[in-house]
């Protein structure tokens, strides 16, 4: 490595992963196990084989490159005393230290764009968050690009590493766990393997996530996340409410936009716990739902948590979007530029119904929300691993979920990962 001497501090699973000699290693771990840090250090080690080496690094989205991967690589290179320049328009980190190659940063959202370069080695972050077919397409594209023969490496050994949280029995499970081909080896890491985590880290996760996910997100185990009903933590009796909207109190409305099938779930807060107490179903369009809400609650402050696509969708004419109509009606609109992922929305709702600590913080008045209660009980997973939308149970569930994920999102605790290099 051009005279560069570094020492490492590793957790046992990280040490095992670094010792793998196979062509396609996978580091599968729960939260706090240092997946991104392991990827960054592995990529640096690969780049140290030759100043001609090009190391490809992949994230599911550009935002993850901008917010996580690029800053982490810049931090590592600075720690290692490597001079570099990050070209943001090309998403390439060029190094200027002897014997260290460059890093090309790419996204996984469009496999067709994984073209135009040859990499010596590749590293893929969170591939299991992709749909299975998408992940398969990405994998084929990445290994096809991974064929560079760098100058100064007598016997180049191209390899592709994967770093991910297990997301059910999907691509990583089928490729590395169920029946791996020669060259595919996996290390699984538990959150508890990291002695550098805060003492309350695991307890914080248990209080934030539904119980079904804890085996995956703490122990790094593959568990079935797509069987049975989508909202498996909801229990009509245990999550029951008798609350109603009182006088002029503020209401909180989760809203889903569908012409002829508009859905709005009305909530009140009792302390910091939400109660679903009323519903609007089969609304014709946004003006129709606005009129219904105003008629029912003429003196209440109305907060709306809508589908973010309503910022471009137009219910009435070409000049007014659904969100502008809500604002014009005097409603307070709480929405981000884009919707959170479906997985995050469902996990947030399930965790509020019942988290791994046994707490039920979200309640539904089934008498005043009969369609919502029935939909929560009956929506199942489709064969593609997404919530089924063919039976008509999705609209109210989506509407209620937009409020919950906005107001009560799952907060994942962050830590500094335990790998360190010293020159």
C-alpha positions in Angstrom: 0.0 0.0 0.0 2.8 2.4 -1.0 4.4 2.4 2.4 1.2 3.4 4.1 0.7 1.5 7.3 -2.6 1.4 9.1 -4.0 -0.5 12.0 -7.7 -1.3 12.6 -10.1 -1.7 15.5 -12.8 -4.2 14.5 -15.8 -5.9 16.0 -15.6 -9.7 15.6 -18.1 -9.8 12.7 -16.2 -7.0 10.9 -12.9 -8.8 11.5 -14.4 -12.0 10.0 -15.7 -10.0 7.0 -12.3 -8.4 6.4 -10.7 -11.8 6.3 -13.0 -13.2 3.6 -11.2 -14.1 0.3 -14.2 -14.9 -1.8 -15.3 -13.1 -4.9 -18.7 -11.9 -3.6 -18.7 -11.2 0.2 -21.8 -9.9 2.0 -21.9 -8.1 5.4 -25.5 -8.5 6.7 -26.1 -6.7 9.9 -28.6 -5.0 12.2 -28.5 -1.3 13.0 -25.4 -0.1 14.6 -23.1 -2.8 13.3 -21.1 -0.5 11.1 -22.2 -1.5 7.6 -21.5 1.8 5.9 -18.2 2.2 7.7 -17.2 -1.3 6.8 -18.0 -0.5 3.2 -15.9 2.7 3.3 -12.9 1.1 4.8 -13.1 -1.9 2.5 -13.3 0.4 -0.5 -10.2 2.3 0.7 -8.3 -1.0 1.1 -9.2 -1.9 -2.5 -8.2 1.5 -3.8 -4.8 1.0 -2.1 -3.9 -1.8 -4.6 -3.1 0.7 -7.4 -3.3 4.4 -8.2 -5.0 3.2 -11.4 -7.7 1.3 -9.6 -11.3 2.6 -9.9 -13.5 1.6 -7.1 -17.3 1.8 -7.6 -19.6 2.5 -4.7 -23.3 2.3 -4.8 -26.2 3.7 -2.8 -30.0 3.2 -3.5 -30.5 6.9 -4.1 -28.6 10.1 -4.9 -29.7 11.6 -1.5 -27.9 8.8 0.3 -24.7 9.5 -1.8 -24.9 13.2 -0.9 -25.9 12.8 2.8 -24.0 9.7 3.8 -21.6 8.1 1.4 -19.7 11.1 0.0 -19.2 12.7 3.5 -18.1 9.4 4.9 -15.5 8.8 2.2 -14.2 12.3 2.5 -13.9 11.8 6.3 -12.0 8.6 5.8 -9.6 9.9 3.2 -8.8 12.9 5.4 -8.2 10.6 8.4 -5.8 8.5 6.3 -3.9 11.6 5.1 -5.0 11.1 1.5 -5.2 14.2 -0.7 -8.4 14.2 -2.9 -10.9 16.2 -4.8 -14.6 15.4 -4.9 -16.1 16.3 -8.3 -19.8 16.6 -7.4 -21.0 16.9 -11.0 -19.4 13.6 -11.9 -19.8 12.0 -8.5 -16.2 10.9 -8.6 -13.6 11.3 -5.8 -10.2 11.8 -7.4 -7.2 11.1 -5.1 -3.8 12.6 -5.5 -1.7 10.4 -3.2 0.7 7.8 -4.5 -0.7 4.3 -4.8 -4.4 5.2 -4.1 -7.0 4.9 -6.8 -10.2 6.8 -7.4 -13.9 6.3 -6.3 -16.9 6.6 -8.5 -20.2 7.0 -6.6 -23.4 5.8 -8.3 -27.1 5.1 -7.5 -29.1 2.0 -7.9 -32.4 3.6 -8.8 -31.9 3.1 -12.5 -29.8 0.0 -13.5 -29.7 1.3 -17.1 -27.4 4.1 -16.0 -24.7 1.8 -14.6 -22.7 2.2 -17.8 -19.7 4.0 -19.2 -16.9 2.8 -16.8 -15.0 -0.2 -15.7 -14.4 -0.8 -12.0 -11.7 -2.8 -10.3 -13.9 -3.6 -7.3 -17.4 -2.6 -6.3 -19.3 -2.1 -3.0 -23.1 -1.9 -2.8 -24.9 -0.5 0.2 -28.4 -1.6 1.2 -29.2 -3.6 -1.9 -31.9 -5.5 0.0 -34.0 -2.3 0.3 -34.7 -2.6 -3.4 -37.5 -4.7 -4.9 -36.2 -8.2 -5.6 -36.4 -7.9 -9.4 -34.7 -4.5 -9.3 -32.0 -5.8 -7.1 -31.3 -8.7 -9.5 -31.0 -6.2 -12.4 -28.6 -4.0 -10.4 -26.5 -7.0 -9.5 -26.1 -8.1 -13.1 -25.2 -4.6 -14.2 -22.6 -4.1 -11.4 -20.7 -7.3 -11.9 -20.7 -6.7 -15.7 -18.9 -3.3 -15.0 -16.5 -4.9 -12.5 -13.7 -6.0 -14.9 -10.9 -3.4 -14.7 -7.3 -4.6 -14.8 -5.4 -1.8 -13.0 -1.8 -1.1 -13.8 0.5 -2.4 -11.1 -1.7 -5.3 -10.0 0.0 -8.4 -11.4 -3.0 -10.7 -10.8 -6.2 -8.6 -10.6 -9.0 -10.2 -8.6 -12.3 -8.4 -9.3 -14.8 -8.7 -6.5 -18.1 -7.1 -5.4 -19.1 -6.6 -1.8 -22.6 -6.1 -0.4 -23.5 -4.4 2.9 -27.1 -4.5 4.0 -29.8 -4.8 6.6 -31.8 -8.0 6.0 -35.2 -7.1 4.6 -37.1 -10.4 4.6 -36.6 -13.3 2.3 -35.5 -11.2 -0.7 -32.5 -10.9 -3.0 -29.7 -11.2 -0.4 -31.4 -14.1 1.4 -31.9 -16.1 -1.8 -28.4 -15.3 -3.1 -26.2 -15.6 0.0 -28.2 -17.6 2.5 -30.6 -20.1 1.0 -28.4 -21.7 -1.6 -25.3 -19.7 -2.3 -23.2 -20.5 -5.3 -19.4 -20.9 -5.1 -17.8 -17.5 -4.3 -20.8 -16.2 -2.3 -20.0 -15.9 1.4 -21.8 -14.0 4.1 -21.1 -12.6 7.6 -24.1 -11.8 9.8 -23.7 -9.2 12.5 -25.8 -8.4 15.6 -26.2 -5.0 17.0 -24.9 -6.4 20.3 -21.6 -7.2 18.6 -20.7 -3.5 18.7 -19.3 -2.6 22.2 -19.1 1.0 21.3 -22.9 1.6 21.1 -24.6 3.7 23.8 -26.1 1.5 26.6 -29.7 2.4 25.7 -29.3 1.9 21.9 -31.1 -1.5 21.7 -33.8 -0.3 24.1 -34.4 2.8 21.9 -34.9 0.5 18.9 -37.3 -1.7 20.8 -39.4 1.4 21.7 -39.4 2.6 18.1 -39.9 -0.5 15.9 -42.6 -3.2 15.7 -41.6 -6.5 17.3 -41.5 -8.3 13.9 -38.6 -6.2 12.7 -36.5 -6.4 15.8 -35.0 -9.8 14.8 -33.9 -8.2 11.6 -32.8 -4.8 12.8 -31.1 -5.9 16.1 -29.9 -9.5 15.3 -29.3 -9.2 11.6 -31.6 -12.2 11.0 -33.7 -12.9 7.9 -37.4 -12.9 9.0 -40.6 -13.0 7.1 -41.8 -9.4 6.6 -44.4 -10.1 3.9 -46.8 -12.8 5.2 -50.3 -12.3 6.6 -51.8 -8.9 7.0 -49.8 -5.7 6.4 -50.8 -4.1 9.7 -50.3 -7.2 11.8 -49.8 -5.1 15.0 -53.3 -3.8 14.9 -55.8 -5.4 17.3 -59.4 -4.2 17.2 -59.8 -4.7 21.0 -56.3 -3.9 22.3 -56.1 -0.8 20.1 -59.7 0.3 20.7 -60.7 3.9 21.4 -63.9 5.6 22.5 -62.6 9.1 21.9 -64.5 11.6 19.7 -63.6 15.1 18.5 -64.3 17.6 21.3 -65.6 21.1 20.9 -63.1 23.2 19.0 -60.0 21.1 19.5 -57.5 20.7 16.6 -57.9 17.7 14.4 -55.3 15.9 12.3 -56.3 14.5 9.0 -54.3 11.9 7.0 -55.4 12.1 3.4 -55.1 10.0 0.3 -55.9 11.3 -3.1 -57.9 9.1 -5.5 -60.7 10.4 -7.7 -63.9 8.9 -6.6 -62.2 7.1 -3.7 -60.7 9.9 -1.7 -60.0 8.9 1.9 -59.4 11.0 5.0 -58.8 9.7 8.5 -59.5 12.2 11.3 -57.4 12.0 14.4 -57.2 13.7 17.8 -54.3 13.7 20.2 -54.6 12.6 23.8 -51.4 13.6 25.3 -48.9 12.5 22.7 -51.0 9.5 21.5 -53.1 9.6 18.4 -56.7 8.4 18.2 -58.5 7.8 14.8 -62.0 9.1 15.6 -63.7 9.7 12.2 -63.3 9.0 8.5 -64.2 10.2 5.1 -64.4 7.5 2.5 -65.4 7.4 -1.2 -64.9 11.2 -1.5 -65.3 12.3 -5.1 -62.4 14.7 -5.2 -60.5 17.2 -3.1 -63.1 20.0 -3.1 -65.7 17.4 -2.0 -63.6 16.3 0.9 -62.8 19.9 1.9 -66.6 20.6 2.0 -67.3 17.5 4.1 -64.6 18.4 6.6 -65.7 22.0 6.9 -69.3 20.9 7.4 -68.4 18.5 10.1 -65.8 20.6 11.9 -66.7 24.3 11.2 -64.9 25.6 14.4 -61.9 23.3 14.5 -58.4 23.9 13.4 -57.8 21.4 10.6 -54.3 20.0 10.1 -53.9 17.9 7.0 -51.1 15.4 6.3 -51.6 14.4 2.7 -50.1 12.3 0.0 -47.1 14.4 -1.3 -48.2 13.6 -4.9 -51.0 16.1 -4.4 -48.6 18.9 -5.1 -48.6 17.9 -8.8 -52.0 16.2 -9.0 -54.9 18.5 -10.1 -58.5 17.8 -9.1 -60.4 20.7 -10.7 -58.4 22.5 -13.3 -54.9 23.1 -14.6 -54.2 26.0 -12.3 -54.9 24.4 -8.9 -53.3 21.4 -7.3 -54.8 19.3 -4.5 -52.4 20.8 -1.9 -53.1 24.4 -3.1 -56.9 23.7 -2.7 -56.3 22.5 0.9 -54.3 25.6 1.7 -56.9 27.9 0.1 -59.6 26.3 2.3 -57.7 27.5 5.4 -56.3 24.1 6.3 -52.7 23.8 7.7 -50.9 21.4 5.3 -48.0 19.3 6.7 -46.2 17.6 3.9 -42.6 17.0 2.6 -41.5 17.3 -1.1 -41.8 13.5 -1.5 -43.5 10.7 0.3 -41.5 8.5 2.6 -41.0 5.0 1.4 -43.9 2.6 1.7 -41.8 0.5 4.1 -41.2 3.4 6.4 -44.8 4.4 6.4 -46.0 0.8 7.3 -43.3 0.3 9.9 -44.2 3.6 11.6 -47.9 2.7 11.8 -47.2 -0.9 13.1 -44.8 0.5 15.7 -47.4 2.9 16.9 -50.0 0.1 17.1 -47.5 -2.2 19.0 -43.8 -1.7 19.4 -41.2 -4.3 20.5 -41.4 -2.9 24.1 -45.1 -3.9 24.2 -46.5 -0.4 24.0 -49.7 0.4 22.1 -49.7 4.1 21.3 -52.1 4.4 18.4 -55.8 3.7 18.8 -58.8 3.5 16.5 -62.5 4.1 17.3 -63.9 1.2 15.2 -67.5 2.5 15.7 -66.8 5.9 14.0 -64.1 4.5 11.7 -65.6 1.2 10.5 -63.9 1.2 7.0 -60.5 2.1 8.4 -60.7 -0.6 11.1 -61.8 -3.3 8.6 -59.1 -2.2 6.1 -56.4 -2.4 8.8 -57.5 -6.0 9.6 -57.8 -7.2 6.0 -55.1 -5.6 3.8 -52.6 -8.3 2.8 -49.3 -8.4 1.1 -49.3 -9.0 -2.7 -47.1 -11.5 -4.4 -44.6 -8.7 -5.4 -44.0 -7.9 -1.7 -46.0 -4.7 -1.8 -49.3 -4.0 0.0 -52.2 -5.4 -2.0 -54.2 -2.7 -3.8 -56.7 -4.8 -5.6 -59.2 -5.4 -2.7 -59.9 -1.7 -1.9 -58.4 -1.7 1.5 -55.5 0.6 0.7 -57.0 4.0 0.5 -57.9 4.6 4.2 -54.7 2.8 5.3 -52.6 5.0 3.1 -54.4 8.1 4.4 -54.0 7.2 8.1 -50.4 6.3 7.4 -49.5 9.7 6.0 -50.4 11.3 9.3 -48.6 8.8 11.4 -45.3 8.7 9.5 -45.2 12.5 9.4 -46.1 13.1 13.0 -44.6 9.9 14.6 -41.8 8.7 12.3 -39.4 6.0 13.4 -36.2 7.7 14.7 -33.2 5.5 14.2 -30.5 6.3 16.8 -27.1 7.1 15.2 -23.7 6.2 16.4 -20.1 6.5 15.2 -19.1 3.1 13.9 -16.2 1.4 15.7 -13.7 1.0 12.9 -10.7 3.3 13.1 -7.4 3.5 11.2 -4.2 5.1 12.5 -1.3 5.8 10.3 
